[in-house]
Amino acid sequence: MPIDIASAVNAVISDPNGNSTSTGKANDPVTVRRADEAAAAAKAEIQRQQEIQADETRAETAREDRNRREQASRNSTGEIIGTTVNSVA
């Protein structure tokens, strides 16, 4: 499930007691730690999503390569004319 990074960070940084500097950054160590943890979690989620996308792209490329090899092994009537080698990644 995707994480709304802005909402997560705002939820952590929001402080009803007004513990923030004039620049809007929190000065409470617990709030800062939570914001850092939220940012790290968001970054990890983005990286995980990118890895999933890369895996899906590699799998699709492998399927296309297998399909091309199989088509090259058929004659004009669709009969297999040689041995096709299937390998599992």
N, CA and C atoms as an extended XYZ file, in Angstrom:
267
Properties=species:S:1:pos:R:3:atomname:S:1:resname:S:1:resid:I:1 pbc="F F F"
N         0.839       -1.173        0.000 N   MET     1
C         0.000        0.000        0.000 CA  MET     1
C         0.884        1.235        0.000 C   MET     1
N         0.688        2.152       -0.950 N   PRO     2
C         1.532        3.344       -1.015 CA  PRO     2
C         1.332        4.242        0.203 C   PRO     2
N         2.379        4.899        0.568 N   ILE     3
C         2.343        5.795        1.715 CA  ILE     3
C         2.282        7.230        1.207 C   ILE     3
N         1.386        8.022        1.773 N   ASP     4
C         1.342        9.440        1.466 CA  ASP     4
C         2.412       10.098        2.327 C   ASP     4
N         3.552       10.394        1.713 N   ILE     5
C         4.717       10.878        2.445 CA  ILE     5
C         4.411       12.193        3.148 C   ILE     5
N         3.766       13.121        2.452 N   ALA     6
C         3.488       14.425        3.048 CA  ALA     6
C         2.625       14.285        4.293 C   ALA     6
N         1.599       13.445        4.228 N   SER     7
C         0.727       13.260        5.387 CA  SER     7
C         1.482       12.627        6.544 C   SER     7
N         2.318       11.650        6.234 N   ALA     8
C         3.079       10.975        7.289 CA  ALA     8
C         4.015       11.945        7.988 C   ALA     8
N         4.711       12.745        7.207 N   VAL     9
C         5.657       13.691        7.796 CA  VAL     9
C         4.911       14.773        8.565 C   VAL     9
N         3.829       15.299        8.000 N   ASN    10
C         3.062       16.339        8.697 CA  ASN    10
C         2.473       15.815        9.999 C   ASN    10
N         2.034       14.573        9.997 N   ALA    11
C         1.467       13.992       11.206 CA  ALA    11
C         2.508       13.877       12.307 C   ALA    11
N         3.737       13.597       11.926 N   VAL    12
C         4.804       13.450       12.910 CA  VAL    12
C         5.303       14.805       13.377 C   VAL    12
N         5.433       15.746       12.468 N   ILE    13
C         6.007       17.042       12.813 CA  ILE    13
C         4.989       17.949       13.500 C   ILE    13
N         3.711       17.799       13.206 N   SER    14
C         2.700       18.644       13.835 CA  SER    14
C         2.809       18.541       15.346 C   SER    14
N         2.802       19.674       15.997 N   ASP    15
C         2.945       19.699       17.447 CA  ASP    15
C         1.946       20.695       18.015 C   ASP    15
N         0.919       20.220       18.716 N   PRO    16
C        -0.090       21.137       19.255 CA  PRO    16
C         0.462       22.088       20.304 C   PRO    16
N         1.632       21.790       20.881 N   ASN    17
C         2.225       22.655       21.908 CA  ASN    17
C         3.065       23.764       21.305 C   ASN    17
N         3.221       23.749       19.990 N   GLY    18
C         3.988       24.806       19.335 CA  GLY    18
C         5.486       24.659       19.504 C   GLY    18
N         5.968       23.460       19.701 N   ASN    19
C         7.406       23.253       19.846 CA  ASN    19
C         8.076       23.244       18.483 C   ASN    19
N         8.230       24.419       17.939 N   SER    20
C         8.931       24.501       16.669 CA  SER    20
C         9.673       25.816       16.618 C   SER    20
N        10.699       25.857       15.799 N   THR    21
C        11.486       27.078       15.661 CA  THR    21
C        10.774       28.009       14.704 C   THR    21
N        11.289       29.206       14.557 N   SER    22
C        10.657       30.170       13.671 CA  SER    22
C        10.728       29.732       12.210 C   SER    22
N        11.623       28.791       11.880 N   THR    23
C        11.719       28.294       10.511 CA  THR    23
C        10.738       27.153       10.274 C   THR    23
N        10.002       26.746       11.273 N   GLY    24
C         9.021       25.690       11.128 CA  GLY    24
C         9.574       24.312       11.436 C   GLY    24
N        10.842       24.218       11.742 N   LYS    25
C        11.427       22.919       12.075 CA  LYS    25
C        11.253       22.651       13.560 C   LYS    25
N        10.962       21.416       13.881 N   ALA    26
C        10.744       21.046       15.277 CA  ALA    26
C        12.067       21.043       16.028 C   ALA    26
N        12.019       21.445       17.302 N   ASN    27
C        13.230       21.388       18.119 CA  ASN    27
C        13.111       20.365       19.229 C   ASN    27
N        11.999       19.687       19.313 N   ASP    28
C        11.806       18.629       20.283 CA  ASP    28
C        12.510       17.372       19.760 C   ASP    28
N        13.437       16.791       20.529 N   PRO    29
C        14.199       15.630       20.035 CA  PRO    29
C        13.319       14.449       19.627 C   PRO    29
N        12.234       14.220       20.353 N   VAL    30
C        11.350       13.098       20.018 CA  VAL    30
C        10.673       13.367       18.682 C   VAL    30
N        10.240       14.596       18.483 N   THR    31
C         9.587       14.953       17.228 CA  THR    31
C        10.566       14.852       16.065 C   THR    31
N        11.784       15.302       16.289 N   VAL    32
C        12.806       15.216       15.250 CA  VAL    32
C        13.088       13.761       14.913 C   VAL    32
N        13.214       12.915       15.932 N   ARG    33
C        13.472       11.491       15.700 CA  ARG    33
C        12.331       10.862       14.914 C   ARG    33
N        11.106       11.186       15.306 N   ARG    34
C         9.948       10.630       14.597 CA  ARG    34
C         9.907       11.096       13.151 C   ARG    34
N        10.236       12.357       12.927 N   ALA    35
C        10.267       12.871       11.554 CA  ALA    35
C        11.340       12.159       10.745 C   ALA    35
N        12.501       11.939       11.356 N   ASP    36
C        13.579       11.215       10.676 CA  ASP    36
C        13.153        9.786       10.360 C   ASP    36
N        12.480        9.141       11.317 N   GLU    37
C        12.014        7.772       11.088 CA  GLU    37
C        10.966        7.730        9.985 C   GLU    37
N        10.066        8.706        9.967 N   ALA    38
C         9.046        8.757        8.917 CA  ALA    38
C         9.691        8.976        7.551 C   ALA    38
N        10.681        9.853        7.499 N   ALA    39
C        11.371       10.109        6.236 CA  ALA    39
C        12.120        8.858        5.774 C   ALA    39
N        12.761        8.168        6.707 N   ALA    40
C        13.486        6.942        6.358 CA  ALA    40
C        12.522        5.862        5.880 C   ALA    40
N        11.380        5.749        6.534 N   ALA    41
C        10.381        4.748        6.126 CA  ALA    41
C         9.843        5.081        4.734 C   ALA    41
N         9.607        6.353        4.493 N   ALA    42
C         9.106        6.758        3.178 CA  ALA    42
C        10.147        6.471        2.098 C   ALA    42
N        11.403        6.759        2.396 N   LYS    43
C        12.480        6.496        1.438 CA  LYS    43
C        12.605        4.995        1.171 C   LYS    43
N        12.480        4.181        2.215 N   ALA    44
C        12.566        2.724        2.060 CA  ALA    44
C        11.407        2.205        1.215 C   ALA    44
N        10.222        2.764        1.414 N   GLU    45
C         9.059        2.346        0.635 CA  GLU    45
C         9.234        2.700       -0.836 C   GLU    45
N         9.761        3.879       -1.106 N   ILE    46
C        10.007        4.286       -2.498 CA  ILE    46
C        11.017        3.347       -3.140 C   ILE    46
N        12.080        3.034       -2.405 N   GLN    47
C        13.095        2.121       -2.938 CA  GLN    47
C        12.496        0.734       -3.189 C   GLN    47
N        11.649        0.268       -2.283 N   ARG    48
C        11.010       -1.040       -2.448 CA  ARG    48
C        10.133       -1.051       -3.699 C   ARG    48
N         9.384        0.020       -3.906 N   GLN    49
C         8.530        0.112       -5.091 CA  GLN    49
C         9.368        0.124       -6.369 C   GLN    49
N        10.510        0.814       -6.332 N   GLN    50
C        11.393        0.843       -7.504 CA  GLN    50
C        11.966       -0.541       -7.779 C   GLN    50
N        12.321       -1.281       -6.739 N   GLU    51
C        12.848       -2.634       -6.917 CA  GLU    51
C        11.781       -3.565       -7.496 C   GLU    51
N        10.553       -3.419       -7.028 N   ILE    52
C         9.452       -4.230       -7.567 CA  ILE    52
C         9.269       -3.930       -9.048 C   ILE    52
N         9.283       -2.642       -9.399 N   GLN    53
C         9.124       -2.256      -10.802 CA  GLN    53
C        10.257       -2.813      -11.652 C   GLN    53
N        11.475       -2.760      -11.141 N   ALA    54
C        12.627       -3.295      -11.883 CA  ALA    54
C        12.483       -4.805      -12.071 C   ALA    54
N        12.024       -5.511      -11.028 N   ASP    55
C        11.803       -6.958      -11.141 CA  ASP    55
C        10.747       -7.272      -12.190 C   ASP    55
N         9.671       -6.497      -12.193 N   GLU    56
C         8.611       -6.717      -13.178 CA  GLU    56
C         9.120       -6.453      -14.592 C   GLU    56
N         9.933       -5.431      -14.749 N   THR    57
C        10.501       -5.122      -16.068 CA  THR    57
C        11.411       -6.249      -16.538 C   THR    57
N        12.264       -6.768      -15.622 N   ARG    58
C        13.146       -7.883      -15.990 CA  ARG    58
C        12.335       -9.117      -16.367 C   ARG    58
N        11.278       -9.394      -15.628 N   ALA    59
C        10.442      -10.565      -15.919 CA  ALA    59
C         9.770      -10.418      -17.277 C   ALA    59
N         9.269       -9.239      -17.585 N   GLU    60
C         8.619       -9.001      -18.881 CA  GLU    60
C         9.626       -9.153      -20.021 C   GLU    60
N        10.822       -8.638      -19.836 N   THR    61
C        11.866       -8.775      -20.853 CA  THR    61
C        12.208      -10.243      -21.074 C   THR    61
N        12.300      -11.006      -19.995 N   ALA    62
C        12.599      -12.437      -20.103 CA  ALA    62
C        11.486      -13.165      -20.852 C   ALA    62
N        10.216      -12.828      -20.555 N   ARG    63
C         9.092      -13.439      -21.272 CA  ARG    63
C         9.154      -13.118      -22.766 C   ARG    63
N         9.437      -11.868      -23.088 N   GLU    64
C         9.523      -11.477      -24.497 CA  GLU    64
C        10.648      -12.224      -25.205 C   GLU    64
N        11.792      -12.369      -24.531 N   ASP    65
C        12.916      -13.109      -25.122 CA  ASP    65
C        12.540      -14.572      -25.366 C   ASP    65
N        11.888      -15.199      -24.373 N   ARG    66
C        11.461      -16.586      -24.553 CA  ARG    66
C        10.488      -16.711      -25.713 C   ARG    66
N         9.549      -15.786      -25.808 N   ASN    67
C         8.575      -15.829      -26.902 CA  ASN    67
C         9.252      -15.663      -28.259 C   ASN    67
N        10.244      -14.779      -28.348 N   ARG    68
C        10.976      -14.592      -29.602 CA  ARG    68
C        11.737      -15.854      -29.991 C   ARG    68
N        12.381      -16.480      -28.996 N   ARG    69
C        13.123      -17.712      -29.284 CA  ARG    69
C        12.180      -18.811      -29.749 C   ARG    69
N        11.018      -18.893      -29.119 N   GLU    70
C        10.052      -19.922      -29.492 CA  GLU    70
C         9.538      -19.668      -30.907 C   GLU    70
N         9.241      -18.443      -31.238 N   GLN    71
C         8.755      -18.131      -32.583 CA  GLN    71
C         9.818      -18.440      -33.634 C   GLN    71
N        11.070      -18.232      -33.298 N   ALA    72
C        12.145      -18.527      -34.244 CA  ALA    72
C        12.272      -20.019      -34.479 C   ALA    72
N        11.721      -20.838      -33.593 N   SER    73
C        11.821      -22.289      -33.706 CA  SER    73
C        10.642      -22.902      -34.453 C   SER    73
N         9.793      -22.083      -35.046 N   ARG    74
C         8.620      -22.600      -35.759 CA  ARG    74
C         8.728      -22.268      -37.241 C   ARG    74
N         8.175      -23.160      -38.070 N   ASN    75
C         8.170      -22.887      -39.502 CA  ASN    75
C         6.925      -22.080      -39.867 C   ASN    75
N         6.683      -21.876      -41.137 N   SER    76
C         5.587      -21.011      -41.565 CA  SER    76
C         4.213      -21.562      -41.203 C   SER    76
N         4.095      -22.847      -40.961 N   THR    77
C         2.799      -23.419      -40.572 CA  THR    77
C         2.633      -23.484      -39.060 C   THR    77
N         3.628      -23.045      -38.335 N   GLY    78
C         3.531      -23.026      -36.875 CA  GLY    78
C         4.059      -24.264      -36.201 C   GLY    78
N         4.595      -25.210      -36.973 N   GLU    79
C         5.129      -26.430      -36.370 CA  GLU    79
C         6.523      -26.149      -35.801 C   GLU    79
N         6.792      -26.791      -34.690 N   ILE    80
C         8.113      -26.637      -34.085 CA  ILE    80
C         9.123      -27.380      -34.949 C   ILE    80
N        10.199      -26.663      -35.331 N   ILE    81
C        11.176      -27.262      -36.235 CA  ILE    81
C        12.485      -27.593      -35.540 C   ILE    81
N        12.614      -27.246      -34.288 N   GLY    82
C        13.847      -27.546      -33.569 CA  GLY    82
C        13.519      -27.690      -32.092 C   GLY    82
N        14.523      -27.773      -31.305 N   THR    83
C        14.321      -27.894      -29.873 CA  THR    83
C        14.354      -26.506      -29.258 C   THR    83
N        13.339      -26.203      -28.501 N   THR    84
C        13.342      -24.928      -27.764 CA  THR    84
C        13.822      -25.200      -26.359 C   THR    84
N        14.620      -24.303      -25.872 N   VAL    85
C        15.168      -24.457      -24.530 CA  VAL    85
C        14.467      -23.455      -23.622 C   VAL    85
N        13.827      -23.951      -22.610 N   ASN    86
C        13.199      -23.090      -21.627 CA  ASN    86
C        14.048      -23.098      -20.379 C   ASN    86
N        14.361      -21.920      -19.929 N   SER    87
C        15.123      -21.826      -18.670 CA  SER    87
C        14.345      -20.958      -17.707 C   SER    87
N        14.474      -21.280      -16.456 N   VAL    88
C        13.779      -20.526      -15.408 CA  VAL    88
C        14.787      -19.604      -14.757 C   VAL    88
N        14.413      -18.334      -14.667 N   ALA    89
C        15.324      -17.345      -14.063 CA  ALA    89
C        15.385      -17.532      -12.580 C   ALA    89
